[in-house]
């Protein structure tokens, strides 16, 4: 029986790994625990599900945390000390709410993972950021060598490309165009091979 002026403690639990409660699962003040992950949640007076504690595997105890998860019908936000750090909207667009930086995976050319279109990483062999376009890993966004003094391009055009009326292009040659690849240049544009 609850003490006068207090609400009886209610427990809500899950045995599904990585599952966290959403705010519609809990009433204010209700606790929820994921017994597999060892994470304890509660719903605050602003209807926000907060991560209260997380299992410290090294010490076998719960350690307090300052990260909360705000879940709504249109977005999921990760907060640190009540400051939004990362948001995912209902279109699965990700926003980093920070003046800091995102650290990308770093590795050699031999360590490039099995690729998926859209992957980006930093190549420690070429000292360049690179992305996978569906065919090859290639430098992205100002990739340059020698501390930025040398900008390079491939000698083989292996993917079809169109230079539209809003662009001009240049390459350092000679350039070989692979079989089946087409480079299209709009009549109002120029592609210069130096």
C-alpha positions in Angstrom: 0.0 0.0 0.0 1.4 3.4 -1.0 2.2 6.0 1.7 -0.2 8.9 1.9 0.7 11.6 -0.7 2.7 9.1 -2.9 1.8 7.1 -5.9 2.2 3.3 -5.8 5.4 2.3 -7.8 4.4 0.7 -11.1 6.8 -1.5 -13.1 7.0 -1.9 -16.8 9.6 -4.3 -18.3 10.9 -5.7 -21.5 13.1 -8.7 -22.4 13.7 -7.5 -26.0 17.3 -6.2 -26.5 17.6 -2.5 -27.3 13.9 -1.9 -26.8 13.1 1.4 -25.0 9.7 2.5 -23.9 7.9 5.3 -25.7 6.0 8.0 -23.9 2.6 6.5 -24.7 3.7 3.3 -22.8 4.2 4.9 -19.5 2.3 7.2 -17.1 4.2 10.0 -15.3 6.5 8.6 -12.7 6.3 5.1 -14.0 9.5 3.1 -14.2 10.4 0.8 -17.1 13.3 -1.6 -17.2 14.9 -3.5 -20.0 16.2 -6.5 -18.2 18.4 -7.7 -21.1 20.2 -4.3 -21.6 20.1 -3.4 -17.9 18.6 0.1 -18.6 16.1 1.8 -16.3 13.7 4.5 -17.7 11.1 6.8 -16.3 8.5 9.2 -17.7 9.0 12.8 -16.3 6.3 15.5 -15.7 6.8 16.8 -19.3 5.8 13.4 -20.7 9.3 12.6 -21.8 10.9 9.2 -21.3 14.2 9.7 -19.6 17.0 7.1 -19.3 17.6 7.0 -15.5 20.4 4.5 -15.3 22.4 2.1 -17.4 24.1 -1.2 -16.5 27.8 -0.7 -16.0 29.1 -4.0 -17.3 32.7 -3.3 -16.0 31.5 -3.0 -12.4 28.3 -4.9 -12.5 26.4 -2.0 -11.2 24.0 0.7 -12.4 25.7 4.0 -13.4 23.6 7.2 -13.6 23.5 8.9 -17.0 22.6 12.3 -18.3 21.1 11.2 -21.7 17.4 11.2 -22.4 15.3 9.9 -25.3 12.4 12.1 -26.5 10.0 10.2 -28.7 7.0 11.6 -30.6 4.9 10.7 -33.6 7.2 12.8 -35.8 10.7 12.5 -34.4 13.1 10.8 -32.1 15.6 13.0 -30.3 18.6 12.1 -28.2 19.4 14.7 -25.5 22.5 15.2 -23.3 21.8 17.2 -20.2 18.5 18.2 -21.7 20.1 19.7 -24.8 19.0 18.0 -28.1 22.1 16.3 -29.7 20.7 14.2 -32.5 17.2 14.0 -34.1 15.6 11.6 -36.5 12.4 12.8 -38.1 9.5 10.7 -39.6 11.2 10.8 -43.0 14.4 9.3 -41.4 16.4 12.4 -41.9 19.1 12.8 -39.3 20.1 16.1 -37.8 23.1 16.7 -35.6 22.2 19.7 -33.3 25.8 20.6 -32.5 28.6 23.0 -33.2 31.0 20.1 -32.7 31.9 17.5 -35.3 31.0 14.0 -36.4 33.8 11.4 -36.4 33.7 9.1 -39.4 35.3 5.7 -39.6 39.0 5.8 -40.4 40.9 3.0 -42.1 43.2 1.9 -44.9 42.2 1.0 -48.4 42.5 -2.7 -47.5 40.1 -2.1 -44.6 37.3 -0.7 -46.8 34.1 -2.5 -45.7 31.8 -4.4 -48.0 30.3 -1.3 -49.6 26.7 0.0 -49.7 25.7 3.1 -51.8 26.1 6.2 -49.7 28.8 5.0 -47.3 31.5 7.6 -46.4 34.7 7.2 -44.5 38.3 8.6 -44.2 41.0 6.7 -46.0 44.2 6.8 -44.0 46.3 5.6 -47.0 45.2 8.3 -49.4 44.5 10.9 -46.6 41.2 11.6 -48.2 37.5 11.4 -47.4 35.9 8.9 -49.7 32.4 7.7 -50.5 30.9 4.7 -52.3 28.8 5.6 -55.3 27.5 2.1 -56.1 30.5 1.2 -58.3 33.7 2.5 -56.7 35.1 4.2 -53.6 36.2 7.7 -54.7 37.3 11.0 -53.1 34.6 13.4 -51.9 34.2 17.1 -51.1 37.6 18.7 -51.6 39.6 15.6 -51.2 43.2 16.6 -51.8 46.8 15.4 -51.1 49.9 17.2 -49.9 48.1 19.1 -47.2 45.6 20.5 -49.8 48.2 21.5 -52.4 47.3 18.8 -54.8 43.7 17.9 -56.0 43.6 14.7 -57.9 41.1 13.0 -60.3 41.0 9.5 -61.6 42.3 8.7 -65.1 39.4 6.4 -65.8 35.8 7.6 -66.1 34.0 4.5 -64.9 30.6 6.0 -64.2 28.3 7.8 -66.6 28.0 11.5 -65.8 26.1 14.5 -67.2 27.4 18.1 -67.0 24.2 20.0 -67.1 23.6 23.6 -68.2 24.3 24.9 -64.7 27.8 23.4 -64.6 31.2 23.4 -66.3 33.9 20.7 -65.6 37.6 20.1 -65.9 39.9 17.2 -65.5 43.6 16.5 -65.8 44.2 14.1 -68.6 44.6 11.9 -70.3 41.2 10.5 -69.5 39.9 7.1 -70.6 36.2 6.5 -70.7 35.3 2.9 -69.8 33.1 0.7 -72.1 29.4 1.5 -71.6 30.1 4.8 -69.8 28.8 8.0 -71.3 29.9 11.6 -70.4 27.2 14.0 -71.5 28.0 17.7 -71.8 25.1 20.2 -72.2 25.5 22.4 -75.3 25.8 25.5 -73.0 28.5 23.9 -70.8 32.2 23.1 -71.2 34.3 20.2 -70.1 38.0 21.0 -70.3 40.7 18.3 -70.1 44.1 19.8 -69.3 
